[in-house]
């Protein structure tokens, strides 16, 4: 399915990433010594936005994982 784009080439269907809340990066802790690391979001790849289809795919994947 072709995405709907505006005249400036931006995909109007994009939504804020639910994993990073639109920041594009995830903060976590790593060994040794519980040092803080910042990495790109696994869902949006650092963009901060995702398609509604990607959000639905993650939600269905989480539902299947919870069922197992």
HELIX and SHEET records of a PDB file:
HELIX    1   1 UNK A   52  UNK A   67  1                                  16    
SHEET    1   A 2 UNK A  15  UNK A  16  0                                        
SHEET    2   A 2 UNK A  49  UNK A  50 -1                                        
SHEET    1   B 2 UNK A  25  UNK A  30  0                                        
SHEET    2   B 2 UNK A  35  UNK A  40 -1                                        
END                                                                             
